[in-house]
Amino acid sequence: MTTVYAVAAVLLVSAATLAVGAVGLRISRTTSDFYVASRTVGPVVNASAISGEYLSAASFLGVAGLVLLRGADMLWYPVGWTAGYLLLLVFVAAPLRRSRAYTLPDFAEFRLESLVARRVASGLVVLIGVLYLVPQFQGAGLTLRTLTGSPTWVGELIVAVVVLLNVVAGGMRSITIAQAFQYWIKLWALLIPLALLVMHWQHDRHDGAAAGRLDVRAWIEPMQRDHSGYLTYSLILATFLGTMGLPHVVVRFYTNRDGRAARRTTLSVLAMLSVFYLLPTLYGVLGRVYAPDLISSGRTDSVVLALPGRVLGGLSGDLLTALLGAGAFAAFLSTSSGLVMSVGGVIGQDLRSRRFGGVAAFRIAASGSALVTLLATVLTSGLAVAHAVELAFAVAASTFCPLLLLGIWWRGLTARGAVAGLLVGGATSVSAVVTVMVGAAPVGWLGAIVGQPALCTVPLSFATMVLASLATRSRLPAHVGRTMVRLHTPEEIELDRGSYHPETSRR
C-alpha cells in the first residue's frame, strides 16, 4: 500500500501546486508581473516563498543523509545555508532592491555600464542555475524510485512538467504563491513524522531496546577526516558567501516594495530556515539508530523516506512515508520553479526583440532551459544531492558574491575588473566542479582543494576584481557617483534616480 499512498501524495501536491499557481496566472499580465510580480509582494508572503524556494532537495533529503554518513562535521551545511542569509541581510538586500533591476545581469549592467559585464553575468546565471537544477530533478527521481520502484526519469519528468506549467503560465506571480504554500507543506511534512519517530525512539531507549541505542563514538567527533580543517573552512566560506550569489535567491529581493521590506523579508527568512533545519538534522541522528545499513549501501539520501517504514511500519508507516514523499516533491517543485524562473528571466531579457515580446521571450527561454536541464539530468548519474548543490554554492561564492559586495560597497570597481574577476572565479570553480562530477578528482591535498574549491577560488576572484579595477581606474563607469547614491539612499528620500530601467535601458 505504500506505493498507492505515495503516488496519491505526489499527485496531490502537484495538483495543488498547479491550482495555487493558477491564481497567479489570473493576475499576471505585464512583463513586470512575470519577472518580479510588479514588486508588490509583502514581507511575510515573500519570506515564505523564499524559504520554500531555498529549501531544496539538499535541505529536505541531503542534510539528513550527510549527518547520517559523517556526523557532526555535516552540521555546517544547515548552519552555513542559514547564516548566508544573515550576510545577505547586512550587505546586499536593501541596496540590491534599490537598483530596480530584474536580474543579476541587469544589476551588472546598471552598476558597471557595460554590455560585456552583462553577457558574462548572464552566462554565469545559466551555468549556476543548471548546476543547481540538475540535483533537484535527480532528487525527484530518487524519491519516486524509493517510494514506488519506478525508473528515476519518471520523477524527473513529473517535476519538469509541473514546473514548466506553473512558471510559463504565470511567471513570478504564480511561483510566489505556490512557493509560499510549499514551504508550509515541507515544514509539516517533516515535523509530523519526526514527532512520532522521536516518541518511538524515546520509548525504545527507556525500555533498553537495542534499537534505541545511539552509538556516538567516532561518528559524533568532528574534524576526523583527512584535510578536515581545510574542507570545513572551505565549506563554511562557500555556504556563507554562496547564498548571495544564487540567482534564484537574489531575484526574490527585486519583488519587495522597498529596501525596508527587503530587510524585513530577510529577517523572517532567517527565522523560518532556523526552524526548518532542525528537522532534517534529527532525521540524520535517528537514521544512525534505525538505518545504519544505508551507509554501506550508499543510499544515505533516502534516510528521511526510509525511517517511518522501518521504525513504525504498518499503515502509520505507509501514511507518514507518503507525507514525506509529498514534502520532498514540494521541495523539488519550489526550488526548480525558482531556478527555471531566474534562468528563463535572464535568457528572456537577452532574447527580447521585435519578434518576441517580454513575456513571449520569457516563456520560450524558461521552456528551453527546463527541457535542456531535464535532458542533462537523464543522461548523467550525478553526485550525492547535497554535495552537488554545495558545488553550485562554490561557483556562486566565487563569482557573484565578489561582484555584489564590491559593486555595492566600493565605487572603484570597473567593468574590466569585474569581468576579469567573474571569469577567473568562474573558470577555477567550474573546473573543480567538472573534475568532481566526471569522477576525475585527484587524491591528497589537491583532491581536497578540487572537492571544496571555495577557500581558494573566492579570494582569487576578489583579488582579481580589485587589482584589475585598480589597473583600469581611469575607466570608472561614467555615472558611478549617481549609481552609488541610488544604491545607498533610502526610498523615503526623494532624489533623482536616473534614467536606467531594465525594460528600456541597455547601456
C-alpha positions as CSV (number, residue, x, y, z in Angstrom):
1,M,0.0,0.0,0.0
2,T,3.0,2.3,0.4
3,T,3.1,2.8,-3.4
4,V,-0.5,3.7,-3.7
5,Y,-0.4,6.3,-0.9
6,A,2.9,7.7,-2.2
7,V,1.6,8.1,-5.7
8,A,-1.6,9.8,-4.4
9,A,0.5,12.2,-2.2
10,V,2.8,13.1,-5.2
11,L,-0.2,13.7,-7.5
12,L,-2.0,15.7,-4.8
13,V,1.0,18.0,-4.2
14,S,1.5,18.5,-8.0
15,A,-2.2,19.3,-8.5
16,A,-2.3,21.7,-5.5
17,T,0.8,23.5,-6.9
18,L,-0.8,24.0,-10.2
19,A,-4.1,25.1,-8.6
20,V,-2.3,27.6,-6.4
21,G,-0.2,28.8,-9.3
22,A,-3.4,29.3,-11.4
23,V,-4.3,32.2,-9.0
24,G,-1.1,34.0,-10.1
25,L,-2.0,33.3,-13.8
26,R,-5.2,35.2,-13.5
27,I,-3.4,38.4,-12.3
28,S,-0.2,38.1,-14.4
29,R,-0.5,40.4,-17.4
30,T,2.6,42.6,-17.7
31,T,6.3,41.9,-18.1
32,S,6.8,43.3,-14.5
33,D,4.2,40.7,-13.3
34,F,6.2,37.9,-14.9
35,Y,9.7,38.9,-13.8
36,V,9.2,40.5,-10.3
37,A,5.5,40.3,-9.5
38,S,5.3,44.0,-10.0
39,R,7.3,44.5,-6.8
40,T,4.2,44.2,-4.7
41,V,5.0,41.1,-2.6
42,G,4.7,41.6,1.2
43,P,7.5,40.5,3.6
44,V,5.6,37.6,5.1
45,V,4.5,36.0,1.8
46,N,7.9,36.8,0.3
47,A,9.7,35.2,3.2
48,S,7.6,32.1,2.9
49,A,8.2,32.0,-0.8
50,I,12.0,32.5,-0.4
51,S,12.1,29.7,2.2
52,G,10.1,27.4,0.0
53,E,12.4,28.1,-2.9
54,Y,15.6,27.9,-0.9
55,L,14.9,24.6,0.9
56,S,15.7,22.3,-1.9
57,A,16.4,18.6,-2.4
58,A,19.7,19.1,-0.5
59,S,17.8,20.5,2.5
60,F,15.0,18.0,2.6
61,L,16.9,14.8,1.9
62,G,20.6,15.6,1.6
63,V,21.3,17.1,5.0
64,A,19.8,14.1,6.8
65,G,21.9,11.8,4.6
66,L,25.1,13.7,5.3
67,V,24.5,13.7,9.0
68,L,23.8,10.0,8.9
69,L,27.0,9.4,7.0
70,R,29.5,11.8,8.6
71,G,28.0,13.1,11.8
72,A,28.8,16.5,13.4
73,D,31.0,17.8,10.5
74,M,27.9,18.0,8.3
75,L,26.1,20.4,10.6
76,W,28.0,23.2,8.8
77,Y,25.6,22.7,5.9
78,P,22.4,23.9,7.6
79,V,24.4,26.4,9.6
80,G,26.1,27.9,6.5
81,W,23.0,27.9,4.4
82,T,21.1,29.8,7.1
83,A,24.0,32.2,8.0
84,G,24.3,33.1,4.4
85,Y,21.0,35.0,4.7
86,L,22.5,37.0,7.6
87,L,25.3,38.3,5.3
88,L,22.7,38.9,2.6
89,L,20.7,41.0,5.1
90,V,23.6,43.0,6.3
91,F,25.4,43.7,3.0
92,V,23.1,43.2,0.0
93,A,19.4,43.1,0.5
94,A,18.3,46.7,0.6
95,P,20.9,48.2,-1.9
96,L,20.0,45.4,-4.4
97,R,16.3,46.2,-4.1
98,R,17.1,49.9,-4.8
99,S,18.8,49.1,-8.0
100,R,15.4,48.3,-9.5
101,A,16.9,45.6,-11.8
102,Y,15.1,42.4,-12.7
103,T,18.1,40.1,-12.7
104,L,21.7,39.8,-11.7
105,P,22.9,40.7,-15.3
106,D,20.6,43.8,-15.1
107,F,22.4,44.8,-11.9
108,A,25.8,44.2,-13.5
109,E,24.9,46.4,-16.5
110,F,23.4,49.1,-14.3
111,R,26.4,49.3,-11.9
112,L,29.2,48.8,-14.4
113,E,27.5,50.4,-17.5
114,S,28.9,47.5,-19.6
115,L,27.2,45.1,-22.0
116,V,30.2,42.8,-21.8
117,A,29.7,42.5,-18.0
118,R,26.0,41.8,-18.6
119,R,26.8,39.0,-21.0
120,V,29.3,37.4,-18.7
121,A,26.9,37.6,-15.8
122,S,24.1,36.1,-18.0
123,G,26.3,33.1,-18.8
124,L,27.1,32.5,-15.2
125,V,23.5,32.7,-14.1
126,V,22.6,30.0,-16.6
127,L,25.5,27.9,-15.5
128,I,24.8,28.1,-11.8
129,G,21.1,27.6,-12.5
130,V,21.7,24.4,-14.3
131,L,24.2,23.2,-11.7
132,Y,21.5,23.7,-9.0
133,L,18.6,22.5,-11.1
134,V,20.1,19.1,-12.0
135,P,20.2,17.8,-8.4
136,Q,16.6,18.9,-7.9
137,F,15.5,16.7,-10.8
138,Q,17.8,13.9,-9.5
139,G,16.2,14.2,-6.1
140,A,12.7,13.8,-7.6
141,G,13.8,10.7,-9.4
142,L,15.4,9.3,-6.3
143,T,12.3,10.0,-4.2
144,L,9.8,8.4,-6.6
145,R,12.1,5.4,-7.1
146,T,12.4,4.9,-3.3
147,L,8.6,5.2,-2.8
148,T,7.4,3.2,-5.8
149,G,10.3,1.5,-7.5
150,S,9.7,3.4,-10.7
151,P,12.6,4.5,-13.0
152,T,14.3,7.7,-11.9
153,W,13.3,9.5,-15.1
154,V,9.6,9.4,-14.1
155,G,10.1,11.6,-11.1
156,E,12.4,13.9,-13.0
157,L,9.8,14.3,-15.8
158,I,6.9,15.0,-13.4
159,V,8.8,17.8,-11.7
160,A,9.9,19.3,-15.0
161,V,6.3,19.3,-16.4
162,V,4.7,20.8,-13.3
163,V,7.4,23.5,-13.0
164,L,7.1,24.4,-16.7
165,L,3.3,24.7,-16.5
166,N,3.5,26.9,-13.4
167,V,6.4,29.1,-14.5
168,V,5.4,29.6,-18.1
169,A,1.8,30.3,-17.3
170,G,2.1,33.0,-14.6
171,G,5.8,33.8,-14.1
172,M,6.8,35.2,-10.8
173,R,3.3,35.8,-9.5
174,S,2.4,32.2,-9.9
175,I,5.5,30.7,-8.3
176,T,5.5,33.2,-5.4
177,I,2.1,32.0,-4.3
178,A,3.0,28.3,-5.0
179,Q,6.4,28.5,-3.2
180,A,4.9,30.2,-0.1
181,F,2.4,27.3,0.0
182,Q,5.1,24.7,-0.5
183,Y,7.2,26.0,2.4
184,W,4.5,25.1,4.9
185,I,3.9,21.7,3.2
186,K,7.6,20.9,3.6
187,L,7.7,22.0,7.3
188,W,4.7,20.0,8.4
189,A,5.6,17.0,6.2
190,L,8.9,16.8,8.2
191,L,7.6,17.8,11.6
192,I,4.6,15.4,12.0
193,P,6.5,12.1,11.2
194,L,9.5,13.4,13.2
195,A,7.4,13.9,16.3
196,L,6.1,10.3,16.2
197,L,9.6,8.9,15.4
198,V,11.1,10.7,18.4
199,M,8.4,9.4,20.7
200,H,9.1,5.9,19.5
201,W,12.8,6.3,20.0
202,Q,12.3,7.6,23.5
203,H,10.1,4.5,24.2
204,D,12.8,2.2,22.9
205,R,15.5,4.0,24.8
206,H,13.7,3.9,28.1
207,D,12.9,0.2,27.6
208,G,16.5,-0.6,27.0
209,A,15.9,-1.9,23.5
210,A,18.9,-2.3,21.3
211,A,17.2,-0.4,18.5
212,G,17.0,2.7,20.7
213,R,20.8,2.9,21.3
214,L,22.8,5.6,19.6
215,D,26.5,4.9,19.2
216,V,28.2,8.3,19.1
217,R,31.8,7.1,19.2
218,A,33.9,8.4,16.3
219,W,30.8,9.4,14.4
220,I,30.0,12.4,16.6
221,E,33.6,13.6,16.9
222,P,34.2,16.4,14.4
223,M,37.3,17.0,12.2
224,Q,38.3,13.3,11.9
225,R,38.8,13.1,8.1
226,D,41.9,13.8,6.2
227,H,42.3,17.5,5.5
228,S,39.2,18.1,7.5
229,G,40.3,21.6,8.6
230,Y,40.6,22.8,5.0
231,L,37.4,21.1,4.0
232,T,35.4,22.5,6.8
233,Y,36.5,26.1,6.4
234,S,36.1,25.9,2.6
235,L,32.6,24.6,3.1
236,I,31.8,27.4,5.5
237,L,33.1,30.0,3.0
238,A,31.1,28.5,0.2
239,T,27.8,28.3,2.1
240,F,28.2,31.7,3.9
241,L,29.0,33.6,0.7
242,G,27.3,31.5,-1.9
243,T,23.8,32.4,-0.8
244,M,24.1,36.0,-2.0
245,G,25.3,34.8,-5.4
246,L,22.5,32.4,-6.2
247,P,20.4,33.9,-9.0
248,H,17.1,32.4,-7.8
249,V,17.6,33.7,-4.3
250,V,18.8,37.2,-5.3
251,V,15.9,37.8,-7.8
252,R,13.5,37.5,-4.9
253,F,14.6,40.8,-3.4
254,Y,13.5,42.6,-6.6
255,T,9.9,41.7,-5.7
256,N,9.9,43.6,-2.4
257,R,8.2,47.0,-2.3
258,D,11.3,48.8,-1.0
259,G,14.6,48.3,0.9
260,R,13.0,48.2,4.3
261,A,10.6,45.4,3.1
262,A,13.7,43.6,1.8
263,R,15.3,43.6,5.2
264,R,12.1,42.5,7.0
265,T,11.8,39.7,4.5
266,T,15.3,38.5,5.2
267,L,14.8,38.5,9.0
268,S,11.7,36.4,8.5
269,V,13.6,34.0,6.3
270,L,16.3,33.6,8.9
271,A,13.6,32.5,11.5
272,M,11.9,30.1,9.0
273,L,15.2,28.5,8.0
274,S,16.4,28.1,11.5
275,V,13.2,26.2,12.5
276,F,13.3,24.0,9.4
277,Y,16.9,22.9,9.6
278,L,16.5,21.4,13.0
279,L,14.3,18.7,11.5
280,P,16.5,17.0,8.8
281,T,19.4,17.0,11.3
282,L,17.3,15.0,13.7
283,Y,16.3,12.6,10.9
284,G,20.0,12.0,10.3
285,V,20.6,11.2,14.0
286,L,17.6,8.8,14.1
287,G,18.9,7.2,10.9
288,R,22.1,6.4,12.8
289,V,19.9,4.5,15.2
290,Y,17.5,2.7,12.9
291,A,19.0,2.7,9.4
292,P,22.8,2.5,9.7
293,D,22.9,-0.1,6.8
294,L,22.1,2.8,4.4
295,I,25.7,3.9,4.8
296,S,27.2,0.8,3.4
297,S,24.7,0.6,0.6
298,G,25.3,4.2,-0.5
299,R,21.7,5.2,-0.1
300,T,22.0,7.8,2.7
301,D,19.9,10.3,0.8
302,S,16.9,8.1,1.2
303,V,17.1,8.0,5.0
304,V,14.2,10.5,5.5
305,L,11.9,8.4,3.4
306,A,13.0,5.1,4.9
307,L,12.6,5.8,8.6
308,P,8.8,5.7,9.0
309,G,8.5,2.2,7.4
310,R,11.5,0.9,9.5
311,V,10.5,2.4,12.8
312,L,6.7,2.3,12.8
313,G,5.7,0.0,9.9
314,G,2.1,-0.8,9.1
315,L,-0.5,1.7,8.0
316,S,1.0,4.5,10.0
317,G,4.4,4.0,8.4
318,D,2.9,4.0,5.0
319,L,1.0,7.2,5.5
320,L,3.9,9.0,7.1
321,T,6.2,7.9,4.2
322,A,3.6,9.2,1.7
323,L,3.5,12.5,3.7
324,L,7.3,12.8,3.5
325,G,7.2,12.0,-0.2
326,A,4.7,14.8,-0.7
327,G,7.0,17.2,1.2
328,A,10.0,16.1,-0.8
329,F,8.2,16.8,-4.1
330,A,7.1,20.2,-2.7
331,A,10.9,20.8,-2.2
332,F,11.8,19.8,-5.7
333,L,8.9,21.8,-7.3
334,S,9.5,25.0,-5.3
335,T,13.3,25.2,-5.9
336,S,13.1,24.1,-9.5
337,S,10.4,26.8,-10.1
338,G,12.7,29.5,-8.8
339,L,15.7,28.2,-10.8
340,V,13.7,28.0,-14.1
341,M,12.3,31.5,-13.3
342,S,15.8,33.0,-12.8
343,V,17.4,31.3,-15.8
344,G,14.4,31.9,-18.1
345,G,14.3,35.5,-16.9
346,V,17.9,36.2,-17.8
347,I,17.8,34.5,-21.2
348,G,14.4,36.1,-21.9
349,Q,15.8,39.6,-21.2
350,D,18.6,39.0,-23.7
351,L,16.2,37.4,-26.3
352,R,13.7,40.2,-26.4
353,S,13.4,41.6,-29.8
354,R,10.7,43.0,-32.1
355,R,9.6,39.4,-32.9
356,F,9.4,38.3,-29.3
357,G,7.9,40.5,-26.6
358,G,9.0,40.4,-23.0
359,V,6.5,37.7,-21.9
360,A,6.9,35.6,-25.0
361,A,10.7,35.7,-24.7
362,F,10.5,34.7,-21.1
363,R,8.2,31.7,-21.9
364,I,10.5,30.4,-24.7
365,A,13.6,30.8,-22.5
366,A,12.1,29.1,-19.5
367,S,10.8,26.2,-21.5
368,G,14.2,25.7,-23.2
369,S,16.2,25.9,-20.0
370,A,13.9,23.3,-18.2
371,L,14.0,20.9,-21.1
372,V,17.7,21.1,-21.6
373,T,18.4,20.6,-17.9
374,L,16.0,17.6,-17.9
375,L,17.9,16.0,-20.7
376,A,21.2,16.6,-18.9
377,T,19.8,15.0,-15.8
378,V,18.6,11.9,-17.6
379,L,21.9,11.5,-19.3
380,T,24.1,11.8,-16.1
381,S,24.2,9.9,-12.9
382,G,25.3,12.9,-10.7
383,L,26.6,13.2,-7.2
384,A,25.1,12.9,-3.8
385,V,22.3,15.5,-3.8
386,A,23.7,17.8,-1.1
387,H,27.3,17.8,-2.5
388,A,26.0,18.6,-6.0
389,V,24.2,21.7,-4.5
390,E,27.3,22.6,-2.5
391,L,29.3,22.8,-5.7
392,A,26.8,25.3,-7.1
393,F,27.3,27.4,-3.9
394,A,31.1,27.3,-4.5
395,V,30.6,28.7,-8.0
396,A,28.2,31.4,-6.8
397,A,30.5,32.4,-4.0
398,S,33.4,32.7,-6.5
399,T,31.6,34.9,-9.0
400,F,28.5,36.9,-8.0
401,C,29.4,37.3,-4.3
402,P,32.5,39.5,-5.2
403,L,30.5,41.3,-7.8
404,L,27.7,42.2,-5.4
405,L,29.9,43.1,-2.4
406,L,32.4,45.2,-4.4
407,G,29.8,46.6,-6.7
408,I,27.6,47.8,-3.8
409,W,30.3,48.9,-1.4
410,W,33.3,50.0,-3.5
411,R,32.9,52.8,-6.1
412,G,36.3,51.8,-7.5
413,L,35.0,48.7,-9.2
414,T,35.4,48.9,-13.0
415,A,33.7,46.9,-15.7
416,R,37.1,45.4,-16.8
417,G,37.9,44.5,-13.2
418,A,34.5,42.9,-12.6
419,V,34.6,40.9,-15.8
420,A,38.2,39.7,-15.1
421,G,37.1,38.6,-11.6
422,L,34.0,36.8,-12.9
423,L,36.0,34.9,-15.5
424,V,38.8,33.9,-13.1
425,G,36.5,32.9,-10.3
426,G,34.1,31.2,-12.7
427,A,36.8,29.3,-14.6
428,T,38.6,28.0,-11.5
429,S,35.5,27.0,-9.6
430,V,33.7,25.4,-12.6
431,S,36.9,23.5,-13.5
432,A,36.8,22.0,-10.0
433,V,33.1,21.2,-10.2
434,V,33.5,19.4,-13.6
435,T,36.5,17.4,-12.3
436,V,34.5,16.2,-9.4
437,M,31.4,15.4,-11.5
438,V,33.2,13.3,-14.0
439,G,34.9,11.4,-11.2
440,A,38.5,12.6,-12.0
441,A,39.3,14.2,-8.7
442,P,42.9,13.6,-7.6
443,V,43.9,12.4,-4.1
444,G,45.6,14.1,-1.3
445,W,45.7,17.9,-0.8
446,L,44.9,18.6,-4.5
447,G,41.9,16.3,-4.2
448,A,40.7,18.3,-1.1
449,I,41.0,21.6,-3.0
450,V,39.2,20.3,-6.0
451,G,36.4,18.8,-3.9
452,Q,36.0,22.0,-1.9
453,P,37.4,24.9,-4.1
454,A,35.8,27.9,-2.4
455,L,38.7,28.6,0.0
456,C,41.0,29.1,-2.9
457,T,38.7,30.4,-5.7
458,V,36.8,33.1,-3.7
459,P,39.9,35.0,-2.5
460,L,41.3,34.7,-6.0
461,S,38.1,36.2,-7.5
462,F,38.1,39.1,-5.0
463,A,41.8,39.8,-5.6
464,T,41.4,39.7,-9.4
465,M,38.5,42.2,-9.3
466,V,40.3,44.6,-7.0
467,L,43.7,44.5,-8.8
468,A,42.2,44.7,-12.3
469,S,40.0,47.6,-11.2
470,L,43.0,49.5,-9.8
471,A,44.8,48.9,-13.0
472,T,41.9,50.3,-15.0
473,R,40.9,53.1,-12.6
474,S,40.7,55.6,-15.4
475,R,37.8,53.6,-16.9
476,L,35.3,54.0,-14.0
477,P,31.6,54.0,-15.1
478,A,30.5,57.5,-16.1
479,H,27.6,57.6,-13.7
480,V,29.2,55.7,-10.8
481,G,28.5,58.5,-8.3
482,R,24.8,58.7,-9.0
483,T,24.6,54.9,-9.0
484,M,26.2,54.6,-5.6
485,V,23.8,57.3,-4.2
486,R,20.9,55.4,-5.5
487,L,22.0,52.1,-4.0
488,H,22.5,53.5,-0.5
489,T,19.8,56.2,-0.2
490,P,16.5,55.1,1.5
491,E,13.4,55.2,-0.7
492,E,11.8,57.8,1.7
493,I,14.3,60.4,0.5
494,E,13.3,62.0,-2.8
495,L,16.2,62.1,-5.3
496,D,16.9,61.9,-9.0
497,R,17.2,58.2,-9.5
498,G,18.5,58.4,-13.1
499,S,17.1,57.0,-16.3
500,Y,18.0,53.4,-16.0
501,H,15.2,50.8,-16.2
502,P,15.7,47.2,-17.2
503,E,12.9,47.3,-19.7
504,T,14.3,50.3,-21.6
505,S,18.0,50.7,-20.9
506,R,20.8,48.7,-22.4
507,R,23.9,50.9,-21.7
